[in-house]
Amino acid sequence: MGTGLRVERVLGRAGAGDPCVLLFGGVHGNEPAGVFALQRLFQELGDRKLTGTVVALAGNLNALARGVRAVDRDLNRVWTEDRVRRDRDEGPLHAELAAEAEDFHALNRHIHELLGRHRDLYAIDLHTTSAPTAAFVTLNDTLANRAFVRGLKVPVVLGIEEHLRGPLLSWLMERGHVALAFESGQHADTASVERHLAFAWLALEEAGVVALSREERRKHQATLDPGSELRGRVFDIRLRLPLRGSDRFVMKPGYRNFDPVRKGEELATLNERPVRSQYGGRIFMPLYQAMGGEGYFLVRPVHGFWLALSAVLRRTPVHGLLPLLPGVERLPDDARRLRVDPAVARAPIRLFHLLGYRLEGHEGTRLVFIRRERDPRRGW
């Protein structure tokens, strides 16, 4: 699809009132497929009747113009509450975000304008990958997010928020909104544009903004359908291989997203030393580009029993009993967070996941979990 794309920040805006679907394209500048798809979406919307609002924003204009993932800072790793507040109070944070400061400031301003106007907001970030892949969704594991993608028949990957710091959608999800990322395929594959477009139409219908005919729905679902044993499966991230800026990482050629790998299989080299898989599972987002903070992830399937059990448990007050366990305490200034001493606590991580908690960070040797399971619109 070429490199070097110059676009306006607002790719399109239509309709009025709630619900509002906010779509992002080009948050990474070497991923233009989402931008092209959103431009086409608004061409196809035309005078179509909307029950709500649709807004599409381009992300990193500077990086899009250069055809690179980012210029100085990854725009999808900088969304923290403190940074968002300081940007609003002080203006663009040039010393901190360098070339990405103006893009961050503009997106921050647009997003807050929409948050102030819309109570019922759905945020969808369109991405592509450096490796060939079936289309898939990544999301923070809340019941509202799960429900939104349930009928789309694409693979879903849970738990990426435990391994990444500062994603845009995690920050939006913290405000009680449905927020998810859709990865449509490889960067330069024109089919990625078609899958983005199909997903956008189905998301608009799921949010209640448009009504699709049976034929339209069938067409868009067929465009997304991986047509394989991946259809509708749910995975959880088991391992992330982090990279530092000075690392020399080379992924072995030929891996596709979700390919099975064996324990001990050589997957890559890191600083000229072989990297072998620590577990059996499936490779996820192997890095075949110059810039990125992760060499790859390993994912494993989540059985439907655990998904159903967690849905039941999260609608009960049982999560309030966790501070009674040895080594677990609730943070005094935030009832949604728990501090866990792994040297004392015997509760497995899966128990916290079942009850809607996810690892947020570390305080020395202790772990901090946050319960993200809240959606006042649905009584959760």
C-alpha positions as CSV (number, residue, x, y, z in Angstrom):
1,M,0.0,0.0,0.0
2,G,3.0,2.3,-0.2
3,T,4.5,4.5,2.5
4,G,4.0,8.2,3.4
5,L,0.3,9.0,4.0
6,R,-0.9,12.6,4.7
7,V,-4.4,12.9,6.1
8,E,-6.3,15.2,8.4
9,R,-6.9,14.3,12.0
10,V,-10.6,13.8,11.7
11,L,-11.2,11.2,9.0
12,G,-15.0,11.4,9.4
13,R,-17.8,12.4,11.6
14,A,-21.5,11.6,11.2
15,G,-24.7,11.4,13.2
16,A,-25.6,12.8,16.6
17,G,-26.3,11.6,20.1
18,D,-25.6,8.4,21.8
19,P,-24.3,5.8,21.4
20,C,-21.0,7.0,19.9
21,V,-18.5,4.7,18.2
22,L,-15.0,6.2,18.1
23,L,-12.6,4.5,15.7
24,F,-8.9,5.1,15.4
25,G,-6.6,4.4,12.5
26,G,-2.8,4.9,12.1
27,V,-1.9,5.1,15.8
28,H,1.1,3.3,14.4
29,G,2.3,5.1,11.3
30,N,3.4,2.0,9.4
31,E,-0.2,0.6,9.7
32,P,-2.2,2.7,7.1
33,A,-4.8,0.0,6.4
34,G,-7.1,1.3,9.2
35,V,-6.9,4.8,7.8
36,F,-7.9,3.6,4.3
37,A,-10.7,1.6,5.7
38,L,-12.1,4.4,7.7
39,Q,-12.0,6.7,4.7
40,R,-14.0,4.2,2.8
41,L,-16.4,3.7,5.7
42,F,-17.5,7.3,5.6
43,Q,-17.8,7.2,1.8
44,E,-20.2,4.2,2.1
45,L,-22.1,5.7,5.1
46,G,-23.3,8.5,2.8
47,D,-26.8,9.5,3.8
48,R,-27.5,6.3,5.7
49,K,-29.7,6.7,8.7
50,L,-27.7,6.6,12.0
51,T,-29.0,6.1,15.5
52,G,-26.0,7.7,17.2
53,T,-22.6,9.1,16.3
54,V,-19.6,7.8,14.4
55,V,-16.2,9.5,14.7
56,A,-13.0,8.4,13.1
57,L,-9.6,9.9,14.1
58,A,-6.1,9.4,12.6
59,G,-3.5,8.7,15.2
60,N,0.2,9.5,14.6
61,L,0.1,11.9,11.6
62,N,3.8,12.5,11.8
63,A,4.7,8.8,11.6
64,L,2.0,8.2,8.9
65,A,3.6,10.8,6.7
66,R,7.0,9.0,7.1
67,G,5.6,5.4,6.9
68,V,7.2,4.4,10.2
69,R,5.7,2.9,13.4
70,A,6.7,5.9,15.4
71,V,9.1,8.8,15.2
72,D,10.3,9.1,18.8
73,R,7.7,7.5,21.1
74,D,5.2,4.7,20.5
75,L,1.9,6.6,20.6
76,N,0.2,3.5,21.9
77,R,2.4,3.2,25.0
78,V,2.0,6.7,26.5
79,W,-1.6,6.9,27.8
80,T,-1.3,7.2,31.6
81,E,-3.6,9.2,33.7
82,D,-0.8,11.5,34.9
83,R,0.4,12.2,31.4
84,V,-3.1,12.9,30.1
85,R,-3.8,15.3,32.9
86,R,-0.5,17.2,32.5
87,D,-1.1,17.5,28.7
88,R,-4.5,19.0,29.3
89,D,-3.2,21.4,32.0
90,E,0.1,22.4,30.5
91,G,-0.2,21.8,26.7
92,P,1.9,19.5,24.5
93,L,4.6,17.7,26.4
94,H,7.4,18.2,23.9
95,A,10.3,17.5,26.3
96,E,8.6,14.1,27.2
97,L,7.0,12.9,24.0
98,A,9.2,14.7,21.4
99,A,7.8,14.2,17.9
100,E,4.7,12.5,19.2
101,A,3.7,15.4,21.6
102,E,1.4,17.2,19.1
103,D,-0.4,14.0,18.1
104,F,-0.9,13.0,21.7
105,H,-2.2,16.5,22.5
106,A,-4.6,16.6,19.6
107,L,-6.0,13.1,20.3
108,N,-6.3,13.9,24.0
109,R,-8.3,17.0,23.1
110,H,-10.6,15.2,20.7
111,I,-11.2,12.3,23.1
112,H,-12.1,14.5,26.0
113,E,-14.5,16.5,23.9
114,L,-16.3,13.2,23.0
115,L,-16.2,11.9,26.6
116,G,-17.8,15.2,27.7
117,R,-20.6,14.8,25.2
118,H,-21.3,11.1,25.1
119,R,-22.1,8.8,28.0
120,D,-22.4,5.6,25.9
121,L,-19.1,5.4,24.0
122,Y,-17.4,2.5,22.2
123,A,-13.7,2.8,21.2
124,I,-12.1,0.6,18.5
125,D,-8.5,0.9,17.5
126,L,-7.6,-0.6,14.1
127,H,-4.2,-2.2,13.7
128,T,-2.2,-4.6,11.5
129,T,0.8,-6.9,12.2
130,S,4.2,-7.5,10.7
131,A,3.5,-11.2,10.4
132,P,0.8,-12.9,8.3
133,T,-2.3,-13.5,10.4
134,A,-5.9,-14.3,10.6
135,A,-8.0,-11.3,11.8
136,F,-8.3,-11.2,15.6
137,V,-9.3,-9.0,18.5
138,T,-7.3,-8.1,21.6
139,L,-9.2,-6.7,24.6
140,N,-9.0,-6.0,28.3
141,D,-10.9,-8.9,29.8
142,T,-14.2,-7.3,31.0
143,L,-17.6,-8.8,30.5
144,A,-18.7,-5.8,28.4
145,N,-15.8,-6.2,26.0
146,R,-16.4,-10.0,25.7
147,A,-20.1,-9.4,25.0
148,F,-19.4,-6.9,22.3
149,V,-17.3,-9.3,20.2
150,R,-19.1,-12.6,21.0
151,G,-20.9,-12.9,17.6
152,L,-18.0,-11.9,15.3
153,K,-16.4,-15.4,15.0
154,V,-12.8,-14.1,15.1
155,P,-10.1,-15.2,17.6
156,V,-10.0,-13.2,20.7
157,V,-6.9,-12.7,22.8
158,L,-7.3,-11.7,26.5
159,G,-4.8,-10.2,28.9
160,I,-2.5,-8.1,26.7
161,E,-3.0,-5.2,29.2
162,E,-1.0,-7.1,31.8
163,H,2.1,-6.9,29.5
164,L,1.8,-3.4,27.9
165,R,2.0,-0.1,29.7
166,G,0.1,2.9,28.4
167,P,-2.1,1.6,25.6
168,L,-4.8,4.1,24.5
169,L,-7.6,1.6,24.8
170,S,-6.7,0.6,28.4
171,W,-7.0,4.2,29.4
172,L,-10.4,4.6,27.7
173,M,-11.6,1.3,29.2
174,E,-10.7,2.6,32.7
175,R,-13.5,5.1,32.2
176,G,-16.1,2.4,31.9
177,H,-16.4,2.1,28.1
178,V,-16.1,-0.8,25.7
179,A,-12.7,-0.6,24.2
180,L,-10.9,-3.1,22.0
181,A,-8.3,-3.4,19.2
182,F,-8.9,-5.2,15.9
183,E,-5.9,-6.6,14.0
184,S,-7.0,-7.2,10.4
185,G,-3.8,-8.8,8.9
186,Q,-0.4,-8.0,7.6
187,H,0.6,-4.3,7.2
188,A,0.9,-4.3,3.4
189,D,-1.9,-6.8,2.6
190,T,-4.8,-5.0,0.8
191,A,-7.1,-7.7,2.3
192,S,-6.4,-6.0,5.7
193,V,-8.3,-2.9,4.5
194,E,-11.3,-5.1,3.6
195,R,-11.3,-6.8,7.0
196,H,-11.1,-3.5,8.8
197,L,-14.0,-2.2,6.8
198,A,-16.1,-5.3,7.5
199,F,-15.3,-5.1,11.3
200,A,-16.2,-1.4,11.4
201,W,-19.6,-2.1,9.9
202,L,-20.3,-5.0,12.2
203,A,-19.1,-2.9,15.2
204,L,-21.5,-0.1,14.3
205,E,-24.3,-2.6,14.2
206,E,-23.3,-4.2,17.5
207,A,-23.3,-0.7,19.1
208,G,-26.7,0.0,17.7
209,V,-25.7,2.9,15.4
210,V,-26.7,1.2,12.1
211,A,-29.0,-1.6,11.0
212,L,-27.5,-4.0,8.5
213,S,-29.5,-6.2,6.2
214,R,-29.1,-10.0,6.5
215,E,-27.1,-9.9,3.3
216,E,-24.8,-7.1,4.5
217,R,-24.1,-8.9,7.8
218,R,-23.4,-12.2,6.1
219,K,-21.0,-10.5,3.6
220,H,-19.1,-8.7,6.4
221,Q,-18.9,-11.8,8.6
222,A,-17.6,-13.8,5.7
223,T,-14.8,-11.3,5.1
224,L,-13.7,-11.6,8.7
225,D,-14.2,-15.4,9.2
226,P,-10.7,-17.1,9.5
227,G,-12.3,-20.2,8.0
228,S,-10.3,-22.5,10.3
229,E,-10.1,-24.0,13.7
230,L,-9.4,-20.5,15.0
231,R,-12.9,-19.3,14.5
232,G,-14.3,-17.8,17.6
233,R,-11.6,-19.2,19.9
234,V,-10.4,-17.4,23.0
235,F,-6.7,-17.2,24.0
236,D,-4.9,-15.8,27.0
237,I,-1.3,-14.5,27.0
238,R,1.2,-16.7,28.8
239,L,4.5,-15.1,28.0
240,R,5.9,-11.9,26.5
241,L,9.5,-11.5,25.3
242,P,10.4,-7.9,26.0
243,L,13.0,-6.0,24.0
244,R,15.2,-3.1,24.9
245,G,16.1,-0.4,22.4
246,S,19.7,-1.7,22.0
247,D,18.6,-5.4,21.5
248,R,19.4,-7.1,18.2
249,F,16.4,-9.3,17.7
250,V,15.8,-11.5,14.6
251,M,12.7,-13.7,14.4
252,K,13.1,-16.9,12.4
253,P,11.3,-16.6,9.1
254,G,8.0,-18.2,8.3
255,Y,6.0,-17.9,11.4
256,R,2.3,-16.9,11.1
257,N,0.3,-15.6,13.9
258,F,-1.2,-18.4,16.0
259,D,1.1,-21.0,14.6
260,P,1.7,-23.9,17.1
261,V,5.2,-24.0,18.7
262,R,6.8,-26.7,20.9
263,K,8.6,-26.2,24.1
264,G,12.3,-25.8,23.3
265,E,11.7,-24.8,19.7
266,E,14.1,-22.2,18.5
267,L,12.1,-19.1,17.6
268,A,14.6,-16.3,17.1
269,T,18.0,-14.9,18.0
270,L,18.5,-12.1,20.6
271,N,21.8,-10.4,20.5
272,E,23.2,-13.4,18.4
273,R,22.0,-16.0,21.0
274,P,19.2,-18.4,20.2
275,V,15.8,-17.9,21.9
276,R,13.8,-21.1,22.5
277,S,10.2,-21.3,23.5
278,Q,9.7,-21.8,27.2
279,Y,6.3,-23.4,26.7
280,G,4.3,-25.2,24.2
281,G,1.5,-23.1,22.8
282,R,1.0,-20.7,19.9
283,I,3.1,-17.9,18.7
284,F,1.5,-14.5,18.8
285,M,2.5,-11.3,17.1
286,P,6.1,-12.4,16.1
287,L,8.1,-9.3,15.2
288,Y,9.2,-8.9,11.6
289,Q,9.8,-5.2,11.6
290,A,12.5,-2.9,12.8
291,M,10.6,-1.2,15.7
292,G,8.7,-2.9,18.5
293,G,8.9,-3.5,22.2
294,E,8.1,-7.2,22.1
295,G,9.8,-10.0,20.1
296,Y,6.8,-12.2,20.4
297,F,4.1,-13.5,22.8
298,L,3.0,-17.0,23.5
299,V,-0.7,-17.7,24.0
300,R,-2.8,-20.6,25.1
301,P,-6.5,-21.4,24.6
302,V,-9.0,-20.6,27.3
303,H,-11.6,-23.3,27.8
304,G,-15.2,-22.1,27.7
305,F,-15.9,-23.5,31.2
306,W,-13.5,-20.9,32.7
307,L,-15.1,-18.1,30.7
308,A,-18.6,-19.1,31.8
309,L,-17.5,-19.5,35.4
310,S,-15.8,-16.1,35.5
311,A,-18.9,-14.4,34.0
312,V,-21.0,-15.9,36.9
313,L,-18.5,-15.0,39.6
314,R,-17.9,-11.4,38.5
315,R,-21.6,-10.7,38.9
316,T,-21.4,-11.7,42.6
317,P,-19.7,-9.9,45.5
318,V,-17.4,-12.8,46.1
319,H,-14.4,-10.7,44.9
320,G,-14.7,-8.8,48.1
321,L,-13.4,-11.8,50.0
322,L,-10.0,-11.7,48.4
323,P,-8.5,-9.4,51.1
324,L,-9.2,-12.1,53.6
325,L,-6.6,-14.3,52.0
326,P,-3.0,-14.2,53.6
327,G,-0.8,-11.8,51.8
328,V,-3.6,-9.9,50.1
329,E,-4.7,-6.4,51.0
330,R,-6.9,-3.7,49.5
331,L,-5.2,-0.4,48.8
332,P,-6.6,2.2,51.2
333,D,-7.1,4.9,48.6
334,D,-8.6,2.8,45.9
335,A,-11.1,-0.1,46.5
336,R,-10.5,-1.4,43.0
337,R,-6.9,-2.3,43.7
338,L,-5.2,-5.2,45.6
339,R,-1.7,-5.5,46.8
340,V,-0.4,-9.1,46.9
341,D,2.7,-10.5,48.5
342,P,3.5,-13.6,46.4
343,A,5.8,-14.9,49.1
344,V,2.8,-15.2,51.5
345,A,-0.2,-15.5,49.2
346,R,-1.1,-18.9,48.0
347,A,-3.9,-17.8,45.7
348,P,-3.1,-18.6,42.0
349,I,-3.2,-15.8,39.4
350,R,-6.1,-17.5,37.7
351,L,-8.3,-16.9,40.7
352,F,-7.7,-13.1,40.4
353,H,-8.4,-13.3,36.6
354,L,-11.7,-15.2,37.3
355,L,-12.9,-12.4,39.6
356,G,-12.1,-9.7,37.1
357,Y,-8.6,-8.6,38.4
358,R,-5.6,-8.1,36.2
359,L,-2.0,-7.4,37.0
360,E,-1.3,-3.7,36.8
361,G,2.2,-3.4,38.1
362,H,4.7,-4.0,41.0
363,E,5.5,-2.3,44.2
364,G,8.9,-3.7,45.1
365,T,8.4,-7.5,45.4
366,R,4.6,-7.2,45.7
367,L,2.1,-7.3,42.9
368,V,-0.7,-4.8,42.3
369,F,-3.9,-6.0,40.7
370,I,-6.8,-3.8,39.5
371,R,-10.4,-4.9,39.1
372,R,-11.5,-3.5,35.8
373,E,-14.9,-5.2,35.8
374,R,-17.3,-2.2,35.9
375,D,-20.0,-1.0,33.5
376,P,-22.7,1.1,35.0
377,R,-24.8,0.9,31.8
378,R,-25.2,-2.8,32.3
379,G,-25.3,-2.9,36.1
380,W,-21.9,-4.5,36.5
